[in-house]
């Protein structure tokens, strides 16, 4: 299936109209989990939020990530998740599951696609690389991937989902990770998912990029190649899946 052609055909509108630009991006609190010290890079465990995002657009309602799914007992004990039901989070935002038109997962680990089975029949946009990984043993929870009614539109790189809403591959955390770029009249918002765990890490990447552009001599820390593409959209805000902080440009 050519996912870009499918989404273009299903959601085609006048790309030049300001009225087609997304109207709102809203964060949803879907719980938290405890990352063990061995994974947190320190001497203590770290509690991390699990955040999803609603994009309201004239073409429909897009949901970016869907929360924490049920895992095996070993994984549950390892991360000790506390879930907030997707239905409750949507209701707080004034919506129901039935209102969602389209699902985009940044990747398919169980803490990002847990609510997907509740949205059976809705198109789920995912990189083909990520879906192939998710179908390998031990990568995620199988029942959260190939559930009854799952409808995947596999992408092979960038795609403009609706006018002003772009999926951009941001590999690193997983090979098929993707982020969502949302053009708004008041500035571009990037939903970075887990491209970086923290806003401070993204800020460090941006500074490393700027230092390289300024010609500061080596050695300099590297930054991911996809950062160049995101900066072409001139982001005004960058939001994350496991950090409530928001990156904004310093100048």
Backbone as CSV, one residue per row, in Angstrom:
resi,resn,N_x,N_y,N_z,CA_x,CA_y,CA_z,C_x,C_y,C_z
1,UNK,0.842,-1.199,0.000,0.000,0.000,0.000,0.877,1.248,0.000
2,UNK,0.551,2.228,-0.852,1.252,3.519,-0.833,0.523,4.421,0.137
3,UNK,1.054,4.536,1.378,0.330,5.233,2.434,0.156,6.695,2.115
4,UNK,1.159,7.321,1.483,1.044,8.746,1.209,-0.104,9.008,0.241
5,UNK,-0.241,8.159,-0.809,-1.339,8.329,-1.743,-2.670,8.101,-1.047
6,UNK,-2.699,7.111,-0.140,-3.938,6.814,0.575,-4.378,7.995,1.417
7,UNK,-3.436,8.537,2.205,-3.806,9.656,3.070,-4.112,10.899,2.261
8,UNK,-3.371,11.121,1.160,-3.649,12.281,0.323,-5.050,12.196,-0.255
9,UNK,-5.429,10.999,-0.718,-6.746,10.842,-1.326,-7.851,11.004,-0.297
10,UNK,-7.605,10.494,0.894,-8.637,10.513,1.925,-8.813,11.885,2.540
11,UNK,-7.728,12.661,2.571,-7.771,13.905,3.334,-7.398,15.133,2.506
12,UNK,-7.475,15.023,1.178,-7.040,16.126,0.332,-7.924,17.347,0.529
13,UNK,-7.282,18.526,0.699,-7.963,19.804,0.783,-7.050,20.845,0.175
14,UNK,-7.479,22.072,0.178,-6.695,23.154,-0.412,-5.534,23.507,0.502
15,UNK,-4.304,23.184,0.085,-3.148,23.389,0.944,-2.781,24.853,1.093
16,UNK,-3.353,25.712,0.295,-3.006,27.127,0.367,-3.895,27.899,1.332
17,UNK,-4.965,27.278,1.794,-5.916,27.984,2.644,-5.460,28.012,4.088
18,UNK,-5.414,29.197,4.671,-5.048,29.320,6.082,-6.043,28.577,6.953
19,UNK,-7.304,28.507,6.506,-8.320,27.815,7.283,-8.027,26.326,7.411
20,UNK,-7.187,25.784,6.553,-6.850,24.361,6.631,-5.783,24.069,7.666
21,UNK,-5.154,25.108,8.202,-4.102,24.876,9.179,-4.693,24.346,10.484
22,UNK,-3.936,23.503,11.198,-4.452,22.952,12.454,-4.869,24.046,13.429
23,UNK,-5.960,23.799,14.124,-6.483,24.792,15.055,-5.899,24.660,16.455
24,UNK,-5.563,23.432,16.871,-5.135,23.264,18.261,-4.340,21.982,18.437
25,UNK,-3.398,22.038,19.371,-2.662,20.854,19.823,-2.861,20.776,21.332
26,UNK,-3.332,19.637,21.809,-3.601,19.483,23.250,-2.905,18.250,23.787
27,UNK,-2.250,18.430,24.917,-1.561,17.324,25.586,-2.548,16.491,26.392
28,UNK,-2.345,15.179,26.376,-3.126,14.250,27.189,-2.202,13.544,28.173
29,UNK,-2.578,13.540,29.441,-1.842,12.823,30.483,-2.372,11.400,30.549
30,UNK,-1.508,10.421,30.208,-1.945,9.026,30.188,-1.232,8.178,31.224
31,UNK,-0.694,8.822,32.270,-0.103,8.082,33.367,1.395,8.269,33.469
32,UNK,2.046,7.269,34.078,3.494,7.340,34.259,4.040,5.943,34.505
33,UNK,5.366,5.840,34.468,6.036,4.599,34.841,7.324,4.951,35.555
34,UNK,7.932,3.972,36.204,9.165,4.180,36.959,10.308,3.512,36.199
35,UNK,11.228,4.326,35.707,12.389,3.778,34.995,13.452,3.403,36.022
36,UNK,13.894,2.148,36.030,14.889,1.721,37.024,16.192,2.508,36.900
37,UNK,16.912,2.592,38.008,18.177,3.336,38.019,19.137,2.826,36.959
38,UNK,19.104,1.530,36.687,20.015,0.954,35.700,19.760,1.492,34.299
39,UNK,18.537,1.982,34.048,18.199,2.563,32.750,18.174,4.080,32.792
40,UNK,18.100,4.627,33.991,17.962,6.073,34.127,19.298,6.810,34.112
41,UNK,20.391,6.057,34.159,21.700,6.690,34.077,22.157,7.354,35.357
42,UNK,21.618,6.945,36.481,21.994,7.529,37.763,21.905,6.496,38.865
43,UNK,21.907,6.978,40.093,21.878,6.077,41.239,20.454,5.806,41.734
44,UNK,19.460,6.530,41.185,18.084,6.385,41.629,17.163,6.172,40.430
45,UNK,16.023,5.515,40.661,15.037,5.393,39.577,14.439,6.760,39.243
46,UNK,13.761,6.832,38.116,13.174,8.092,37.675,11.734,7.844,37.236
47,UNK,10.836,8.666,37.713,9.429,8.573,37.314,9.226,9.440,36.069
48,UNK,8.654,8.831,35.023,8.481,9.540,33.761,7.011,9.569,33.355
49,UNK,6.521,10.716,32.918,5.137,10.781,32.444,4.983,10.076,31.102
50,UNK,3.771,9.722,30.800,3.431,9.199,29.473,2.403,10.159,28.880
51,UNK,2.811,10.843,27.815,2.022,11.932,27.247,1.654,11.625,25.801
52,UNK,0.418,11.907,25.470,-0.058,11.820,24.093,-0.539,13.213,23.694
53,UNK,-0.883,13.368,22.421,-1.277,14.695,21.933,-2.420,14.565,20.929
54,UNK,-3.384,15.465,21.076,-4.484,15.588,20.127,-4.209,16.763,19.199
55,UNK,-4.399,16.549,17.918,-4.307,17.621,16.933,-5.687,17.791,16.310
56,UNK,-6.319,18.934,16.570,-7.608,19.246,15.953,-7.360,19.996,14.654
57,UNK,-7.935,19.517,13.591,-7.707,20.038,12.244,-9.041,20.034,11.521
58,UNK,-9.175,20.872,10.527,-10.426,20.861,9.762,-10.696,19.505,9.134
59,UNK,-9.637,18.722,8.879,-9.800,17.407,8.260,-10.212,16.341,9.262
60,UNK,-10.070,16.605,10.558,-10.432,15.610,11.560,-9.621,15.758,12.823
61,UNK,-9.639,14.709,13.634,-8.953,14.701,14.924,-7.869,13.629,14.876
62,UNK,-6.627,14.044,15.051,-5.482,13.126,15.018,-4.992,12.898,16.436
63,UNK,-4.703,11.648,16.761,-4.154,11.292,18.068,-2.732,10.773,17.886
64,UNK,-1.791,11.456,18.526,-0.377,11.086,18.460,-0.015,10.340,19.733
65,UNK,0.139,9.023,19.617,0.372,8.080,20.714,-0.900,7.843,21.519
66,UNK,-0.948,6.670,22.182,-2.213,6.259,22.812,-2.056,5.697,24.220
67,UNK,-0.863,5.804,24.813,-0.718,5.428,26.212,-0.115,4.054,26.446
68,UNK,-0.184,3.610,27.708,0.512,2.406,28.176,-0.396,1.194,28.072
69,UNK,0.072,0.190,27.361,-0.679,-1.049,27.256,-0.307,-2.028,28.353
70,UNK,-1.126,-3.065,28.508,-0.841,-4.116,29.478,0.276,-5.004,28.938
71,UNK,1.255,-5.286,29.774,2.405,-6.100,29.387,2.452,-7.368,30.234
72,UNK,3.490,-8.169,30.030,3.659,-9.389,30.810,4.044,-9.038,32.248
73,UNK,3.855,-9.949,33.193,4.125,-9.644,34.610,5.542,-9.145,34.867
74,UNK,6.527,-9.683,34.167,7.912,-9.254,34.376,8.099,-7.789,33.991
75,UNK,7.534,-7.393,32.847,7.642,-5.999,32.406,6.870,-5.079,33.330
76,UNK,5.702,-5.526,33.770,4.900,-4.715,34.693,5.673,-4.457,35.987
77,UNK,6.322,-5.492,36.519,7.091,-5.339,37.753,8.323,-4.470,37.545
78,UNK,8.890,-4.539,36.351,10.111,-3.785,36.049,9.828,-2.287,35.986
79,UNK,8.696,-1.898,35.373,8.410,-0.467,35.142,7.324,0.102,36.052
80,UNK,6.554,-0.754,36.719,5.515,-0.320,37.665,4.618,0.785,37.100
81,UNK,4.019,0.573,35.936,3.231,1.646,35.321,1.941,1.935,36.066
82,UNK,1.529,3.180,35.995,0.224,3.622,36.477,-0.466,4.281,35.287
83,UNK,-1.573,3.688,34.875,-2.228,4.110,33.651,-3.398,5.037,33.923
84,UNK,-3.566,6.000,33.048,-4.791,6.792,33.030,-5.554,6.395,31.769
85,UNK,-6.807,5.986,31.905,-7.529,5.491,30.730,-7.596,6.536,29.617
86,UNK,-7.388,6.071,28.401,-7.456,6.964,27.252,-8.829,7.609,27.148
87,UNK,-9.878,6.841,27.440,-11.226,7.402,27.361,-11.389,8.598,28.299
88,UNK,-10.829,8.497,29.505,-10.952,9.593,30.470,-10.182,10.822,30.002
89,UNK,-8.984,10.611,29.461,-8.179,11.736,28.978,-8.865,12.434,27.808
90,UNK,-9.443,11.637,26.904,-10.169,12.232,25.783,-11.404,12.986,26.263
91,UNK,-12.114,12.415,27.227,-13.321,13.076,27.745,-12.980,14.419,28.357
92,UNK,-11.864,14.489,29.057,-11.440,15.758,29.649,-11.186,16.814,28.573
93,UNK,-10.774,16.354,27.399,-10.526,17.262,26.276,-11.781,17.504,25.446
94,UNK,-12.896,16.899,25.864,-14.157,17.109,25.166,-14.388,16.185,23.992
95,UNK,-13.737,15.015,24.004,-13.845,14.095,22.875,-14.096,12.664,23.358
96,UNK,-14.475,11.812,22.391,-14.661,10.385,22.629,-13.750,9.607,21.689
97,UNK,-13.597,8.317,21.954,-12.812,7.479,21.054,-13.328,7.576,19.626
98,UNK,-14.644,7.645,19.474,-15.242,7.677,18.139,-14.883,8.938,17.372
99,UNK,-14.464,9.982,18.073,-14.134,11.243,17.399,-12.786,11.194,16.693
100,UNK,-11.922,10.264,17.085,-10.569,10.198,16.521,-10.640,9.724,15.078
101,UNK,-10.010,10.477,14.190,-10.007,10.128,12.770,-8.784,9.320,12.377
102,UNK,-7.658,9.595,13.031,-6.384,9.076,12.576,-5.460,8.925,13.778
103,UNK,-4.671,7.853,13.796,-3.701,7.601,14.863,-2.300,7.621,14.257
104,UNK,-1.385,8.297,14.943,0.033,8.264,14.586,0.800,7.871,15.844
105,UNK,1.581,6.810,15.759,2.465,6.421,16.875,3.886,6.817,16.537
106,UNK,4.574,7.429,17.523,5.985,7.755,17.263,6.793,6.472,17.102
107,UNK,6.438,5.438,17.882,6.971,4.093,17.693,6.039,3.134,18.422
108,UNK,6.325,1.844,18.377,5.357,0.854,18.831,5.772,0.120,20.096
109,UNK,6.566,0.740,20.963,6.770,0.194,22.298,5.461,0.293,23.074
110,UNK,5.315,-0.566,24.098,4.007,-0.730,24.736,3.511,0.522,25.455
111,UNK,4.418,1.460,25.775,3.991,2.677,26.459,3.580,3.778,25.487
112,UNK,3.572,3.486,24.195,3.168,4.475,23.197,1.973,4.025,22.365
113,UNK,1.736,2.717,22.301,0.638,2.213,21.456,-0.392,1.437,22.267
114,UNK,-0.416,1.639,23.572,-1.278,0.839,24.437,-2.757,0.982,24.175
115,UNK,-3.173,2.151,23.686,-4.593,2.360,23.418,-5.009,2.056,22.001
116,UNK,-4.090,1.611,21.170,-4.428,1.350,19.763,-5.588,0.366,19.587
117,UNK,-5.645,-0.741,20.371,-6.778,-1.666,20.178,-8.137,-1.037,20.451
118,UNK,-8.183,0.014,21.264,-9.446,0.705,21.515,-9.914,1.488,20.295
119,UNK,-8.995,1.687,19.353,-9.283,2.481,18.162,-9.276,1.605,16.911
120,UNK,-9.637,0.350,17.086,-9.685,-0.595,15.964,-10.529,-0.020,14.833
121,UNK,-10.022,-0.178,13.615,-10.702,0.353,12.442,-10.224,1.717,12.033
122,UNK,-9.539,2.438,12.943,-8.975,3.743,12.602,-7.623,3.532,11.913
123,UNK,-7.296,4.303,10.896,-5.972,4.173,10.280,-4.867,4.541,11.265
124,UNK,-3.835,3.713,11.330,-2.653,3.961,12.157,-1.473,4.159,11.209
125,UNK,-0.876,5.345,11.252,0.254,5.657,10.384,1.548,5.341,11.105
126,UNK,2.375,4.512,10.484,3.610,4.041,11.112,4.638,3.809,10.024
127,UNK,5.907,4.010,10.347,6.955,3.683,9.404,6.994,2.176,9.183
128,UNK,7.160,1.756,7.944,7.230,0.324,7.634,8.344,-0.352,8.419
129,UNK,9.456,0.362,8.601,10.569,-0.179,9.390,10.139,-0.481,10.811
130,UNK,9.357,0.411,11.399,8.909,0.231,12.779,7.935,-0.928,12.908
131,UNK,7.008,-1.044,11.969,6.037,-2.132,12.039,6.730,-3.481,11.902
132,UNK,7.734,-3.547,11.043,8.486,-4.805,10.902,9.207,-5.153,12.196
133,UNK,9.788,-4.157,12.848,10.453,-4.397,14.130,9.453,-4.856,15.185
134,UNK,8.279,-4.220,15.211,7.276,-4.530,16.224,6.755,-5.951,16.104
135,UNK,6.901,-6.541,14.935,6.446,-7.917,14.724,7.528,-8.947,15.024
136,UNK,8.668,-8.473,15.492,9.719,-9.387,15.921,9.513,-9.745,17.390
137,UNK,9.857,-10.953,17.746,9.656,-11.438,19.108,10.438,-10.599,20.111
138,UNK,9.756,-10.192,21.180,10.406,-9.478,22.265,10.505,-7.986,22.095
139,UNK,10.052,-7.446,20.964,10.182,-6.006,20.735,9.136,-5.211,21.513
140,UNK,7.911,-5.693,21.520,6.812,-5.006,22.186,5.780,-6.060,22.578
141,UNK,4.564,-5.645,22.874,3.488,-6.569,23.229,2.707,-6.896,21.964
142,UNK,2.729,-8.151,21.560,2.131,-8.546,20.284,0.670,-8.121,20.159
143,UNK,-0.087,-8.240,21.254,-1.514,-7.938,21.209,-1.801,-6.469,20.949
144,UNK,-0.801,-5.622,21.141,-0.976,-4.195,20.876,-0.653,-3.831,19.436
145,UNK,-0.140,-4.799,18.681,0.256,-4.539,17.293,-0.746,-5.157,16.329
146,UNK,-0.883,-6.479,16.362,-1.785,-7.161,15.436,-3.064,-7.576,16.157
147,UNK,-3.839,-6.589,16.541,-5.106,-6.807,17.222,-6.240,-6.848,16.182
148,UNK,-7.393,-7.407,16.525,-8.519,-7.436,15.585,-8.919,-6.024,15.165
149,UNK,-9.010,-5.807,13.876,-9.396,-4.492,13.368,-8.249,-3.533,13.155
150,UNK,-7.007,-3.984,13.342,-5.853,-3.101,13.119,-5.765,-2.731,11.640
151,UNK,-5.613,-1.435,11.382,-5.504,-0.927,10.016,-4.258,-0.052,9.943
152,UNK,-3.207,-0.553,9.330,-1.948,0.190,9.233,-1.781,0.806,7.845
153,UNK,-1.299,2.020,7.830,-0.824,2.649,6.612,0.684,2.817,6.784
154,UNK,1.431,2.013,6.073,2.883,1.976,6.244,3.549,3.076,5.422
155,UNK,4.401,3.820,6.088,5.123,4.917,5.451,6.564,4.511,5.189
156,UNK,7.120,5.102,4.176,8.525,4.868,3.826,9.231,6.217,3.775
157,UNK,9.205,6.907,4.907,9.813,8.236,4.968,8.778,9.281,5.302
158,UNK,8.986,10.486,4.802,8.112,11.608,5.123,6.749,11.467,4.451
159,UNK,5.756,12.115,5.083,4.422,12.176,4.490,3.707,13.404,5.031
160,UNK,2.957,14.072,4.175,2.056,15.128,4.624,0.686,14.502,4.805
161,UNK,0.296,14.324,6.049,-0.928,13.600,6.386,-2.156,14.414,6.012
162,UNK,-2.204,15.616,6.517,-3.206,16.615,6.174,-2.448,17.892,5.860
163,UNK,-3.076,18.873,5.238,-2.370,20.117,4.979,-1.766,20.708,6.258
164,UNK,-0.449,20.903,6.233,0.227,21.484,7.380,0.595,20.499,8.469
165,UNK,0.335,19.205,8.264,0.659,18.176,9.256,1.587,17.156,8.587
166,UNK,2.837,17.124,9.016,3.853,16.311,8.374,4.411,15.265,9.337
167,UNK,4.591,14.057,8.852,5.343,13.033,9.580,6.777,13.058,9.076
168,UNK,7.726,13.120,10.030,9.150,13.184,9.706,9.860,12.040,10.437
169,UNK,10.570,11.172,9.732,11.343,10.126,10.423,12.407,10.742,11.327
170,UNK,12.471,10.251,12.559,13.477,10.718,13.528,14.093,9.497,14.210
171,UNK,14.804,8.670,13.460,15.338,7.429,14.030,16.388,7.684,15.098
172,UNK,16.486,6.729,15.994,17.450,6.820,17.093,16.999,5.941,18.234
173,UNK,15.957,6.359,18.922,15.413,5.520,19.991,15.009,4.160,19.416
174,UNK,14.349,4.181,18.267,14.150,2.980,17.452,14.447,3.366,16.009
175,UNK,14.703,2.355,15.188,15.044,2.629,13.790,13.872,3.224,13.016
176,UNK,12.636,2.960,13.485,11.466,3.460,12.784,10.749,4.586,13.499
177,UNK,11.432,5.252,14.419,10.794,6.351,15.161,10.432,7.490,14.217
178,UNK,9.295,8.141,14.505,8.864,9.280,13.704,8.274,10.355,14.609
179,UNK,8.352,11.589,14.139,7.791,12.734,14.847,6.749,13.405,13.964
180,UNK,5.941,14.262,14.583,4.868,14.946,13.864,5.127,16.450,13.905
181,UNK,5.084,17.070,12.742,5.256,18.519,12.618,3.900,19.127,12.295
182,UNK,3.482,20.079,13.099,2.160,20.682,12.966,2.320,22.172,12.699
183,UNK,2.006,22.593,11.496,2.044,24.007,11.136,0.828,24.711,11.713
184,UNK,1.058,25.824,12.403,-0.015,26.629,12.949,0.237,28.094,12.601
185,UNK,-0.829,28.896,12.534,-0.623,30.307,12.223,0.298,31.020,13.215
186,UNK,0.352,30.528,14.465,1.197,31.170,15.474,2.550,30.491,15.610
187,UNK,2.908,29.605,14.680,4.214,28.957,14.707,4.106,27.444,14.703
188,UNK,5.147,26.806,14.218,5.158,25.355,14.081,5.379,24.669,15.420
189,UNK,4.596,23.609,15.670,4.753,22.761,16.844,5.277,21.405,16.366
190,UNK,6.307,20.899,17.043,6.825,19.560,16.749,6.468,18.642,17.910
191,UNK,5.801,17.548,17.607,5.551,16.489,18.582,6.656,15.466,18.372
192,UNK,7.667,15.520,19.234,8.909,14.772,19.008,8.849,13.349,19.522
193,UNK,7.790,12.995,20.268,7.727,11.646,20.807,8.935,11.366,21.681
194,UNK,9.629,10.277,21.391,10.828,9.926,22.148,12.070,10.062,21.268
195,UNK,12.003,10.987,20.311,13.209,11.307,19.549,14.315,11.747,20.507
196,UNK,13.910,12.425,21.550,14.758,12.719,22.703,13.908,12.536,23.954
197,UNK,14.511,12.016,25.017,13.745,11.794,26.245,13.353,13.102,26.920
198,UNK,14.226,14.103,26.827,14.015,15.343,27.578,14.198,16.567,26.691
199,UNK,13.481,17.630,27.040,13.642,18.901,26.341,15.077,19.397,26.440
200,UNK,15.737,19.138,27.568,17.121,19.595,27.744,18.060,18.896,26.762
201,UNK,17.774,17.627,26.436,18.593,16.922,25.449,18.397,17.519,24.062
202,UNK,17.167,17.862,23.743,16.898,18.501,22.460,17.596,19.859,22.394
203,UNK,17.565,20.593,23.506,18.247,21.886,23.548,19.751,21.727,23.329
204,UNK,20.329,20.690,23.905,21.763,20.438,23.704,22.067,20.134,22.239
205,UNK,21.195,19.360,21.599,21.357,19.087,20.168,21.328,20.392,19.364
206,UNK,20.390,21.251,19.698,20.265,22.513,18.963,21.507,23.388,19.147
207,UNK,22.054,23.401,20.353,23.263,24.189,20.591,24.459,23.611,19.848
208,UNK,24.543,22.280,19.815,25.636,21.647,19.070,25.537,21.986,17.588
209,UNK,24.333,21.967,17.065,24.118,22.335,15.664,24.520,23.789,15.421
210,UNK,24.111,24.672,16.329,24.431,26.092,16.156,25.928,26.336,16.227
211,UNK,26.596,25.641,17.144,28.047,25.800,17.258,28.746,25.367,15.969
212,UNK,28.238,24.288,15.363,28.816,23.835,14.097,28.570,24.869,12.999
213,UNK,27.367,25.445,12.968,27.058,26.474,11.975,27.898,27.728,12.181
214,UNK,28.214,28.022,13.452,29.025,29.204,13.773,30.503,28.991,13.510
215,UNK,30.876,27.774,13.150,32.266,27.491,12.860,33.147,27.321,14.074
216,UNK,32.536,26.992,15.208,33.333,26.731,16.401,34.193,25.494,16.140
217,UNK,35.443,25.567,16.499,36.382,24.492,16.182,36.051,23.186,16.862
218,UNK,36.522,22.107,16.247,36.362,20.772,16.819,37.241,20.635,18.061
219,UNK,36.892,19.709,18.964,35.756,18.777,18.850,34.453,19.391,19.334
220,UNK,33.353,18.969,18.734,32.012,19.369,19.139,31.151,18.108,19.274
221,UNK,30.161,18.136,20.158,29.245,16.989,20.216,28.451,16.897,18.923
222,UNK,28.083,15.701,18.572,27.277,15.508,17.375,25.815,15.807,17.635
223,UNK,25.043,15.845,16.569,23.592,15.961,16.691,22.966,15.108,15.596
224,UNK,21.754,14.613,15.812,21.161,13.665,14.863,20.876,14.319,13.517
225,UNK,21.050,13.584,12.428,20.824,14.162,11.093,19.424,14.735,10.900
226,UNK,18.415,14.106,11.541,17.050,14.589,11.346,16.805,15.974,11.922
227,UNK,17.705,16.450,12.772,17.521,17.780,13.351,17.533,18.857,12.273
228,UNK,18.343,18.651,11.233,18.377,19.617,10.133,17.004,19.729,9.485
229,UNK,16.368,18.590,9.261,15.048,18.624,8.626,14.025,19.307,9.515
230,UNK,14.016,19.009,10.800,13.056,19.660,11.693,13.262,21.168,11.715
231,UNK,14.503,21.609,11.678,14.764,23.044,11.709,14.308,23.760,10.448
232,UNK,14.145,23.033,9.353,13.600,23.652,8.143,12.165,24.125,8.346
233,UNK,11.483,23.557,9.330,10.115,23.977,9.646,10.078,25.142,10.646
234,UNK,11.243,25.593,11.118,11.345,26.712,12.064,10.438,26.499,13.280
235,UNK,10.669,25.420,14.041,9.764,25.115,15.158,9.780,26.195,16.235
236,UNK,8.602,26.504,16.726,8.447,27.457,17.842,8.271,26.736,19.165
237,UNK,7.784,25.495,19.123,7.632,24.687,20.334,7.890,23.241,19.957
238,UNK,8.583,22.508,20.840,8.800,21.081,20.658,8.351,20.385,21.930
239,UNK,7.457,19.389,21.786,6.890,18.675,22.918,7.300,17.209,22.854
240,UNK,7.292,16.551,24.019,7.902,15.232,24.145,6.935,14.239,24.794
241,UNK,7.250,12.956,24.626,6.381,11.900,25.150,6.603,11.621,26.623
242,UNK,7.830,11.873,27.126,8.153,11.530,28.510,8.730,12.711,29.284
243,UNK,8.404,13.915,28.865,8.882,15.120,29.547,7.809,16.192,29.416
244,UNK,7.371,16.743,30.554,6.368,17.805,30.521,6.960,19.145,30.107
245,UNK,8.273,19.269,30.125,8.918,20.507,29.689,8.763,20.678,28.178
246,UNK,8.817,21.916,27.746,8.659,22.254,26.338,9.888,23.017,25.881
247,UNK,10.452,22.611,24.734,11.567,23.378,24.160,11.010,24.520,23.318
248,UNK,11.594,25.707,23.523,11.307,26.859,22.701,12.621,27.515,22.325
249,UNK,12.710,28.122,21.145,13.997,28.711,20.743,14.378,29.854,21.677
250,UNK,15.675,29.949,21.940,16.159,30.994,22.844,16.221,32.359,22.204
251,UNK,16.174,32.371,20.886,16.229,33.674,20.199,15.513,33.580,18.870
